[in-house]
Amino acid sequence: MMIATQTRVTYAKNIGFRKRLNQKVDDYFESKQIAKRDNLAMYWKTVVILGWVIGTWTFILFGPSILWIKLIACIVLGLGIAGVGFSVGHDANHGGYSNHKSVNYLIGLIYDVIGLSSYLWKFRHNFLHHTYTNILNHDVDIYGDGLVRMTPHLERKWYHKFQHIYINFIYMFLPFYLSFSDVQIILFKRSFHNHVVPVNTKQVLILLTGKVVWLWLFIGLPIWLGYSLIETIVGFCITYMTYGLMIGNVFSLAHVLEPAQFIEPSPQSNQVDDEWAIAQVKTTVDFAPKNAFINWYVGGLNYQVIHHLLPHICHIHYPKIAPILAEVCAEFDVQYNVYPTLTEALAANYSLLKTLGSGADINVDSLTS
């Protein structure tokens, strides 16, 4: 288990919301006699997405030497790598891909192959983000390293007034930053804020091996096959900037838009005045639930509320679980926030970033004791 040295944020006593949700979801799976994980549909989806990535990469390396076709193929490859991150690696690293830990672990290592430390991602995302959603100094995903102001509780800098303009440029460079940050944190810093990242020799070896394999596949191999350094770097950058643009937007749409709340625990008790599960609903938003392609491509991340409450269930089940969650929310008088379309969610995200950057008053409640 990963343990933080920083004073732990706690949540108010459970009032039965999470228990009721789990009970109703368990009843659904039992009545339908289907498995929460190890589903044929997920295996097939894995084959399709990996085929997309491997096929496109093979085409780039060995296909016709027509520049504009290869440039388009690099964009398609970036979209495919994002699909791996959204669906395959994400489920596996949450333990939602298979009932077997070894399968989840091995599939999860695909993150290391595409340039991201699976171990560090699990610490940053599974532990910090999922436990302390939208709590500054705990949830690293809303910190933005000072470049972006994603919470009203972060100090505003003069350049934040332009963040709604430059945010997509930040997203484009996110994969490069995260890959560099992986090395810095595991080898040297070994912490996020005051949360210590436990590192052993095995994790260092996996990190370094992953980086070598990643760089060989995407830079070393093309050069070895005869591509120039400039051609290789341009193709690599186009691919990964496309990937970054996709993951940056999708992950921010769940938490950085109204009416998602930004939590401030009580200064005295360091406690949030809500059951953890209810806090997850209040800090998270779903989007485009009726869009079949988005449901498939983003791996259910448009059902972020369900994902935060039930991360160990394979995402292919989220559309069927959504009505169950809505019923439980109504039963406990908790608002379940959903944007009907991707366009509306993007507009809301853009609007909040602009508001936070301008320093204007914002109608986002804080959860406090």
C-alpha positions in Angstrom: 0.0 0.0 0.0 1.2 3.5 -0.8 1.4 5.7 2.3 1.6 9.5 2.4 3.6 11.4 4.9 1.5 14.5 4.6 -1.4 14.9 7.1 -4.1 12.7 5.7 -7.3 14.2 4.5 -10.3 12.3 5.9 -13.9 12.2 4.9 -17.1 12.3 7.0 -18.7 9.1 8.2 -20.5 7.1 5.5 -24.2 7.6 5.3 -24.8 4.6 3.1 -24.5 6.0 -0.4 -21.5 3.9 -1.4 -22.9 0.8 0.2 -26.3 1.2 -1.6 -24.6 1.8 -4.9 -22.3 -1.2 -4.6 -25.3 -3.4 -3.6 -27.4 -2.3 -6.6 -24.5 -2.7 -9.0 -23.7 -6.2 -7.6 -27.4 -7.1 -8.0 -27.2 -6.0 -11.6 -24.2 -8.2 -12.5 -25.7 -11.2 -10.6 -29.1 -10.8 -12.3 -27.5 -10.5 -15.8 -25.0 -13.3 -15.0 -22.1 -11.3 -16.5 -18.6 -10.7 -15.2 -17.3 -7.3 -14.0 -14.0 -8.1 -15.7 -12.4 -10.5 -18.2 -15.0 -9.7 -20.8 -14.8 -10.9 -24.4 -15.8 -7.4 -25.6 -12.8 -5.9 -23.8 -10.4 -8.5 -25.2 -11.7 -7.7 -28.7 -11.4 -4.0 -28.1 -7.8 -4.5 -27.1 -7.1 -6.4 -30.3 -8.6 -3.6 -32.4 -6.8 -0.7 -30.6 -3.4 -2.5 -30.6 -4.0 -3.5 -34.2 -4.7 0.2 -35.0 -1.4 1.3 -33.3 0.8 -1.5 -34.7 -0.7 -1.3 -38.2 -0.3 2.4 -38.4 3.2 2.3 -37.1 4.1 -0.4 -39.6 2.6 1.7 -42.4 4.6 4.8 -41.4 7.8 2.8 -41.3 7.3 0.7 -44.5 4.5 2.4 -46.5 4.8 4.8 -49.5 7.4 7.5 -49.1 4.8 10.3 -49.6 5.4 13.0 -47.0 1.8 14.2 -46.5 0.5 10.6 -46.2 3.1 9.9 -43.5 2.2 13.1 -41.6 -1.5 12.1 -41.6 -0.5 8.6 -40.5 1.5 10.1 -37.6 -1.7 11.9 -36.4 -3.7 8.6 -36.7 -0.9 6.9 -34.7 -1.2 9.5 -32.0 -5.0 9.0 -31.8 -4.4 5.2 -31.5 -1.8 5.7 -28.7 -4.4 7.9 -26.9 -6.9 5.0 -27.4 -4.4 2.6 -25.7 -4.1 5.1 -22.8 -7.9 5.6 -22.5 -9.0 2.1 -22.7 -6.5 -0.7 -22.4 -3.8 0.6 -20.1 -6.2 2.6 -18.0 -8.5 -0.3 -17.1 -5.5 -2.6 -16.5 -3.7 -0.2 -14.2 -7.0 0.3 -12.2 -7.4 -3.5 -11.9 -10.5 -3.3 -14.0 -9.3 -5.3 -17.0 -9.0 -8.8 -15.5 -9.7 -10.7 -12.3 -6.1 -11.8 -12.4 -3.6 -9.3 -10.9 -0.8 -10.6 -13.0 -2.8 -10.0 -16.2 -3.6 -6.4 -15.0 0.0 -5.8 -14.2 1.4 -7.1 -17.5 -1.2 -5.3 -19.6 -0.6 -2.2 -17.5 3.0 -2.2 -18.5 1.9 -1.0 -22.0 2.0 2.5 -20.5 5.8 2.1 -20.1 6.0 1.1 -23.8 4.2 4.3 -24.9 6.4 6.4 -22.7 4.6 6.7 -19.3 5.7 5.0 -16.1 2.8 2.7 -15.2 4.0 2.5 -11.5 4.1 6.3 -11.1 0.9 6.7 -13.0 -0.8 4.4 -10.5 0.5 6.4 -7.6 -0.4 9.8 -9.1 -3.7 8.8 -10.5 -5.1 5.8 -8.6 -4.0 7.0 -5.2 -3.7 10.8 -5.2 -6.3 11.8 -7.8 -9.0 9.2 -7.0 -8.6 9.6 -3.2 -8.3 13.4 -3.1 -10.2 14.5 -6.2 -10.0 18.3 -6.7 -8.2 18.9 -3.5 -5.2 21.2 -4.0 -1.8 19.9 -2.8 -3.1 16.3 -3.0 -4.7 15.9 -6.4 -1.7 16.5 -8.7 -4.0 16.5 -11.8 -5.4 19.9 -10.9 -2.1 21.5 -9.9 -0.7 22.2 -13.4 2.7 23.0 -12.1 1.8 26.7 -12.0 1.3 27.0 -15.8 -2.4 26.5 -15.6 -4.8 27.5 -12.9 -7.4 24.7 -12.6 -8.8 25.5 -9.2 -9.9 28.7 -7.5 -7.7 27.8 -4.5 -4.5 28.1 -6.5 -2.7 31.4 -6.6 -3.4 33.4 -9.8 -0.5 34.5 -12.0 -0.7 37.3 -14.6 -0.3 34.8 -17.5 -3.2 32.7 -16.4 -5.5 35.2 -18.1 -4.3 33.7 -21.3 -4.6 30.1 -20.2 -7.8 29.4 -22.2 -5.8 30.3 -25.3 -2.6 28.4 -24.6 -4.1 25.4 -22.8 -4.1 23.1 -25.9 -0.4 23.9 -26.5 0.2 22.8 -22.9 -1.7 19.5 -23.6 0.4 18.9 -26.8 3.6 18.9 -24.8 2.2 16.9 -21.9 3.5 13.5 -22.9 7.1 14.8 -23.1 6.8 16.5 -19.8 5.3 13.5 -18.1 8.0 11.2 -19.5 10.8 13.5 -18.2 8.9 13.9 -14.9 8.8 10.1 -14.4 12.6 10.0 -14.5 13.0 13.0 -12.2 10.6 11.7 -9.6 11.6 8.1 -9.5 15.3 8.6 -9.6 15.7 11.9 -7.7 12.7 13.7 -6.2 10.6 10.7 -5.1 7.5 12.7 -4.0 4.5 14.6 -5.2 4.2 17.6 -2.9 4.6 16.0 0.5 3.4 12.6 -0.6 6.4 10.3 -0.7 6.6 7.9 -3.6 8.0 4.5 -2.4 10.6 3.4 -4.9 12.7 0.2 -5.0 15.3 -1.2 -7.4 12.6 -3.1 -9.4 10.7 0.1 -10.1 13.9 1.9 -11.2 14.7 -1.0 -13.6 11.2 -1.1 -15.1 11.3 2.7 -15.5 14.6 2.7 -17.4 13.8 -0.4 -19.4 10.5 1.2 -20.4 12.1 4.4 -21.5 14.7 2.5 -23.6 12.1 0.4 -25.3 9.9 3.5 -26.0 12.7 5.5 -27.4 14.0 2.6 -29.5 10.5 1.9 -31.0 9.7 5.5 -31.8 13.1 7.1 -32.5 15.9 4.4 -32.7 14.1 2.0 -35.0 13.1 4.6 -37.7 16.7 6.0 -37.8 18.0 2.4 -38.0 15.6 1.8 -41.0 17.0 4.8 -42.8 14.9 7.8 -41.8 16.9 11.0 -41.1 17.0 12.4 -37.5 14.9 15.4 -38.6 12.2 13.1 -40.2 12.1 10.9 -37.1 11.8 13.8 -34.6 9.1 15.5 -36.7 7.1 12.3 -36.9 7.6 11.5 -33.2 6.5 15.0 -32.2 3.4 15.0 -34.4 2.4 11.6 -33.0 2.9 12.5 -29.4 1.5 16.0 -29.6 -1.7 14.5 -31.1 -1.7 12.0 -28.2 -1.2 14.8 -25.7 -3.9 17.0 -27.1 -6.4 14.1 -26.8 -5.6 12.9 -23.2 -5.2 16.5 -21.9 -8.7 17.5 -23.1 -10.5 14.2 -22.1 -9.1 14.0 -18.6 -9.7 17.7 -17.8 -13.4 17.5 -19.0 -14.3 15.5 -15.9 -13.2 17.9 -13.2 -12.4 21.3 -14.5 -15.8 22.7 -15.4 -18.8 23.8 -13.6 -20.6 22.5 -11.6 -17.7 20.3 -10.4 -16.7 21.4 -6.9 -13.2 22.1 -5.7 -12.7 20.8 -2.2 -11.1 22.6 0.7 -11.0 20.4 3.8 -11.7 22.0 7.2 -8.4 23.7 8.4 -9.0 22.4 11.9 -9.8 18.8 11.3 -8.5 18.4 7.7 -11.8 16.6 7.0 -14.2 16.9 4.1 -17.8 17.2 5.3 -19.1 14.5 3.0 -18.9 10.7 2.6 -16.0 10.0 0.1 -18.4 8.6 -2.5 -20.6 11.6 -2.4 -17.6 13.9 -2.7 -16.6 12.0 -5.8 -20.0 12.7 -7.4 -19.8 16.4 -6.5 -16.3 16.9 -7.9 -16.8 15.0 -11.2 -18.9 15.4 -14.3 -20.0 13.0 -17.1 -20.3 14.0 -20.7 -21.7 12.7 -24.0 -23.2 9.6 -22.6 -25.3 8.9 -25.7 -22.4 9.1 -28.1 -21.5 5.6 -29.0 -18.2 6.4 -30.6 -17.0 8.5 -27.7 -18.0 5.8 -25.3 -15.9 3.3 -27.2 -12.9 5.5 -28.0 -12.3 7.2 -24.6 -12.8 4.0 -22.7 -15.7 5.1 -20.6 -13.9 8.2 -19.4 -16.9 10.2 -20.4 -18.6 8.3 -17.5 -16.1 9.7 -15.0 -18.5 9.7 -12.1 -19.0 6.0 -12.4 -15.3 5.4 -13.0 -14.4 7.3 -9.8 -16.9 5.3 -7.8 -16.2 1.9 -9.4 -12.7 1.9 -11.0 -12.3 -1.8 -10.6 -15.1 -2.6 -13.0 -14.4 -2.8 -16.7 -15.5 0.4 -18.5 -17.5 -1.4 -21.1 -20.2 -1.8 -18.4 -20.5 1.9 -17.5 -23.4 2.8 -19.8 -25.5 0.2 -18.1 -24.4 1.3 -14.6 -25.2 5.0 -15.2 -29.0 4.6 -14.6 -28.3 2.7 -11.4 -26.0 5.5 -10.2 -28.7 8.1 -11.1 -31.3 6.2 -9.0 -29.0 6.1 -6.0 -28.1 9.8 -6.4 -31.9 10.6 -6.5 -32.4 8.4 -3.4 -29.8 10.3 -1.4 -30.6 13.8 -2.9 -27.2 14.1 -4.6 -26.9 15.9 -7.9 -25.5 13.7 -10.7 -24.0 16.1 -13.2 -23.9 15.2 -16.9 -23.2 17.3 -20.0 -25.3 15.8 -22.9 -22.6 16.4 -25.6 -18.9 16.7 -26.0 -19.3 20.2 -27.4 -21.1 21.4 -24.3 -18.5 19.9 -22.0 -15.6 21.5 -24.0 -17.4 24.9 -23.9 -17.9 24.6 -20.1 -14.2 23.6 -19.6 -13.0 26.5 -21.7 -15.4 28.9 -19.9 -14.1 27.8 -16.4 -10.4 28.1 -17.5 -11.1 31.6 -18.8 -12.9 32.6 -15.6 -10.2 31.1 -13.3 -7.5 32.9 -15.4 -9.2 36.3 -15.2 -9.6 36.1 -11.5 -13.3 36.8 -11.7 -15.7 35.5 -9.0 -16.6 31.9 -9.6 -19.7 30.1 -8.6 -18.1 26.9 -7.5 -18.8 25.8 -3.9 -16.1 24.3 -1.7 -16.8 21.3 0.5 -15.8 22.2 4.1 -16.7 21.1 7.5 
